[in-house]
Amino acid sequence: MQKRLIPAYLLTFVNVLGFSILMPVLPFIVETYHAPEWVYGALLTFYSAFQFLGAPYLGAMSDQQGRKKVLIISQAGTLLSWLVFIVALALPDVPFLGLALPLWIIAVSRILDGITGGNTSVANAYVSDITSRTEKTYIFGYLGGIAGIGLIVGPGIGGLAASTSIGYTGTMIVASAISVITLVVLFLWLKESLPENKRRPVTRQRLFKSLFIMERIKKVNPPAIIRVIFWMKLLFHTMMTFYISTIALFLIDLFDFNEKELGFFMLVVGLFLSFNQAFLSRVFVKKLGAVNTLIIGLILAATGLFCITLTDNLWLYIMFYYVMNLGLSICFPTFNSLISIHADANKQGEIMGISESIRSMTMAAFPVLAAAIYGWIGYPVYYMIAALPLAALAIALKNIKILKPEHYTEELEVE
């Protein structure tokens, strides 16, 4: 492992862990305070809505002031959010504006974590700064694999820590400790990747401008291939939002899991994601090219989303889940590598910020809707979700000449 990439690997791991550690416990926390299912979706929305606002702001700031400073400040914000969460769990269960008071403070915690959690775009820009064009495709594959490890470890840690004598507070203490370790590593190991002579002129960043994502895309004027990928990514992450917002509820209903069982299940199936992103995605890209890999991933994701509704047999379900998981696993790093390779080097942070904002925008807009639709119709929601990667596939096929001109195919080969 290259030492220069260790901070980026760790930050990727911690960012995913910060989300995944809550996956097996957040539905039960909401239930503990006797709140309806839409509140679970709302908590996901608060995190992502403010991540949507923060990601391009942090990305552009890193283009102007350097990567290290922004990463340290944003990670400190994540640590503070976990401390606020701990305070929320210690508060009495008293009603306030129709919900329990601790749920409102948890919402504040998720907002704080969201607005500082847009540092994924900065981490991706850091990787782009220090890697060659050839390295980008497989390095982003490795980052995907590390994100997969975060998805493996997070639910297991979350479920096990919540089963201790201190309950959900144990989960938050573990998350806080991990954030402290990450801050120390960033201080000691991270070397600034963007020297002052390559930074963009400092301009005042207005947070509200993050709302106008089309204007931001127009401003940075990315090449046509990135514009097409942005549209595909919008559909892909809308699908991911509906999936993430409902899968814990679906698993609880289908298999009657408790916190520990749900965490263990996610631990097992997360092994798929890690292996697929770290290794199989690179094999696919090397053999088939990045664009073909993306097309295959979209087909597998749609197929798997449909098939997981067909059985309540756990082992057969896991087989179908693997098909879906493989599709997701090979799409994630391919999107990022294509964007990184074709982005203007002077605008890496901002373009990565827009890319991250697309994901965050969907997570801001749809979790409440997804949870509400699932509460209304149940598992058939996955038939609707499966149509989204197919729509992204249609865009890819319609714009295949933009995505696959001869020189792009040569550039994306993995040596």
N, C-alpha and C positions, 0 to 999 in steps of 0.2 A: 504494500500500500504506500502511495506517495505521500510523504509527510505534509506537503503543501495543501493536499486535499482533505486532510483529517478534520480541520475545523468545519469545512463545508459538509462533509459526511456526518459529523456529529450534529450540526445544526439541522440538517435535513431529518435526521433521526429524531431529534428532540421536538421539532415542529410537528411531525406526524404523531409522536407519542403524546404530545399535549392534547391532541384531539382524540386519539384512539383510547387513551387511558380512561376517558369518560364514557366510551361507547357502552360498556356493560353496566354502568352504574347510573347514568343520567336518567334513563327511563324510570328506574326505581326511585330515584330521588324525587322526581316529579310526582310519582304515585304516592310516596310517603306523605307529601303535603296535600294529597287529595285533589290534585289539579288534573284537568282533562288532557287528552293526548296532544291537543294543539299547542299546549304550553311547552312540551318537549320540542316541537318544531320551532316554536318561537325562540327558545334558547339557542338553537342552532342558527336561527336567522340573525340574532343579535351579533353573534360572533362573526358571521360571514359578511353581514352588512357593513360592519366597521372595518373588516379586513379589506373589503372592496374599496372603501374610502382610503385606507392607509397604504395599500400595496403600491399604487403608482406614485404616491407622495414619497414613500420611502425609497422607491426605485430611482426616481428623479433626484432626490436628495443625495443618494449614493453616487450618482453620476457627477455631482457638483462638489461633494465634500469627502468622498472616499467611502469604501465599503465598510471598513472596520468600525468606524465611529457609529455608523447607522446600525450595524448589527449588534453592537454592544448595548446601545440605548434601547433598541427594540426588545432584546432578550431580557433586559432589566424590567421592561414593562410586562413581559410574560410572567416573570417571577412575582411581581406585585399582584397580578391578577389572581394567582393561586392563593396568595395570602388573604386577599379579599374573599375568596371562595371559602377559606377556612373560617373566617369571621362569620360569614353567612350561615354556615352549618351550626355555629355556636349560639345563634340568636333564637329566641323563643318563637314557637309556632303561633304567631298571632296574625289575624287577618289584616290586610292593608289593600285597599282598592280592589277587593274581590279575590285576591290571592294571598297566600302566606307571605309574611315579610321576608323570610329567608330566600324565597324564590326571586324577589325583586333585587336583593343584593347579589344573588348568583347571576342575574341578568347583567348587573353592573360589571361583575367579574368577567363575563364573557365578552362584553363590549370592550373592556380594557385589553383583554388578550387579543381580540380581533384587530383593533386599531394598531397594535404593535406587532401582530403576527403576520403582517404582510411582508416580513423580512425574507420570506421564501424567494421573492423576486430578486432581492439583493444577493442572497446566497447563490442563486442561479447566475446572476451577473458576475459574481466573484469567480465562479467556475469558468464562465466564458472568458474572463480576462486571462486566466492562467493556463488555458488548454488550446491546443491547435485545432484546426478544422477537422482533422482526422480523428483526434481524440474525443471530440464533443459527443459523437453518437454513442460510443460505448461508455464514456464517463457518465452521461446522463442515464444510461442503462444501469450503471452501478448505483447512482443516486436513487433510481427507482427501486433497486433491490434493497437499499438501506431504508428507504421509506417503507418497503414491505416488512422489513424487520421491526420497524416501529409499530406497524399494524399488528405484527405477531405478538410482540412483547407487551404493548400497551394494554390491550383488553385483559390479558392474563394478569398483569400487575394490578390493574384497576379492580378486577373481580376479587383477587386474592386479598388485596389490601382492605377492600371494603368488608371482607368477611372476618376481620380481626375485631377485637373488643371495642376499638374506637370507631368502627364503622366507616362511613364515607370520608370522614376526616383523615383516615389513614391513606386513602387514595390521594388526597390533596397534599398531604405531607410528603409523600413519595414524589409527586410531580414537582413540588417546590425544591426538593433536594436535587433532582435532576437538572432543574433550571439553574441552580447555584453552580453545579459542576460545569455546565455549559458556559456560564459567564466566565468562570476561571480559565477555561480552555481558550475562550476567545481573547481574553486579556493576554495570556501568555504565549499562545501559539499562532494566532492569526496574524499574518503579515499583510499589510496593505497591498492590494493588487492593482490599484488605480493611482499611479503617480500624479502629482499635482499638475504636471505639464500636459496630461491627457484628460483632465477634468473639464467639464463644460462650465461656462461662466455661471456664477451664482446668481440665480433669480429667485424672486419671492414665490414660494409655492402656496397656492390657495387650495385648501383641503376640499372645498365644495366643488372645485372644478373636476374632481375625481368622479363626480356623478355623470359627467358627460363623456362617456367612453368613446362614442363615435367621433367627437371633436378631438379627443386625444389621439385616436388612430390617424385622423386626418392631419393632425399637427406633426406627428413623427414621420408620416408618409412612408410606411414600410413598403417593400416590393410586393407585387401581386401574389406571390406564393404565400407570404405571411398573412395577407388579407383573407385568402381562401382558408388557410389553417385556422385563423381566428373564428370564422363562421362555423367551421367544423367543430372547433373546440367548444363553442357556445352550446351546440346541440349535445355534444358528448358530456359536458359537465352539467347540463340540465338533467340528463339521464342519471349521472352520478349523484346529483342532489336528491332526486326522488328515491334512488336506491338507498343512499346513506340515511335518509330521513325516515325510512320505513323498515329497513331490514331487521333492526333489533326488535321492533314490534312484531314483525312477521315471524321471526324465530321464536319469540316468547309464545305467540299464539299457536304456532305449529307444533312445537316440541315441549311447551310448558317449562322453559328454562328458568332457573333462578340466576342471581348475579354471577355466582361462581361458574355455573354450567355455561352461561352465555359467554363469559370471558374465556373459558377453556375452548369452546367451539371456535371462537374467533382466533384463538391462539393456533389451533390446528389448521384452519383454512388459511390463516395468514402465512403459513409456511409456503403455500402455493404462490402467493403474491411475491414473496421475497425471491424465491428461486426463479420464477418466471421473469421478473423484471431484471434481475442481476445477470442471468445467464441465457435464458431462452430468447429474450428480446434481442440480444446481440446476435444470436444464431440466425434468427429470422431476418434481421437487417442485413447481415453478411450474405446470406443466401438469396434473398429476394429483393433487397433494397428497402429504404425507409418507407416510401409511399405504399408499396405493396404490403409491407408489414402493417401499416396503419389500416389499410382496407381489410385485411384478414382479421385484424383485431376487432374492428367494428362488427363484422359478421359474427364472430364468435361471441361477442358481448350480447348482441341481440338474441342469438340462439340460446345462450345460457339463461338470460333473464326470462325468457319464455318457459324454458324447461324446468326451472326450479319451482314452478307452480304445479307441476304434474304429479308430485309424490309427497307422502309424509313418512317415507322410509328414510332414515337418517343416512345410510350408506349410499343409497341411490341419489339422495339429495346432494351429498358431497360430490358425487361424480358430476352432476349437472352444474354444481357450483364451480367446479374446477374449469369447466368449459367457459363459463362467464368470466371467471377470474383470469384465465389465460388471455382472453380478449382485452380485458381492462389493463392487464400487466404489460402487454406489448404496445398498447396505445400511449400510455402515460409518457414513457421516455422518448418515444418517437415524436410526439407533439413538441416536446421541449427541445429536442435536438434539432429538428427542422427549423424552429423559430430562432434558436441560437445561431445556427450556421448562416442564416440568411439575413440576420439583423445587422444594421449599421453598427460598427464597433463603438462609435461614440454615443450610441443611444441604447446600448445593451440593457442598462438598468431600467430605463423608461419602458422599453418594449417588453422586457420580462415583467415589469410592473403591470402593464396592460394585460399581458397574458394571464398573470395571476388574478387580476381584477375580473377577468371574464369568469374564472372559476368562482371567485368570491361573490360576484354579482348573482350567479345562479343560486349559490348557497344562501344569499340574502333574500332572494325573491321567493323561493319555492318551498322551503321546509315546512312552513305552517300549512300551505296548500297540500303538500304531499301527505303530511300526517292526517290532515282532515279528510282527504280523499280515501286514504287507507282505512280510516275509522268508519267511513261511509260504505265503501264497497269491498274492502278486504283485498285479498291477493290478486284479483283481476287488475289492480292498478299496474301490475308488472307487464300486462299486455300493452298498456299505453306506453310504459317506459321503454319497452323493447323497440318501439317505432322510432325513437329518437336517434340511436346509432345508425338505423337504416336511412334516416333522413341525411345524416352526416355522410354516409356512404354515397348517397345520390349526388351530393355536392361534389364529392371527390371525383366521381366518374364524369360529371358534367365538366369539371375543370381539370381533367387529367393532363391536358397539354401544358397547363401552367405548372402543375405539380411535378410532371415528369419530362421536362426537356432533357436532351442528351447530356448537357453539362451538369445538371443537378444529379443525374444518376451516377455520374463518375465521381462527383464530390462526396456523395454519401456512402461510397463503398468503405467497408471497415477493413483495414489492413491487419 
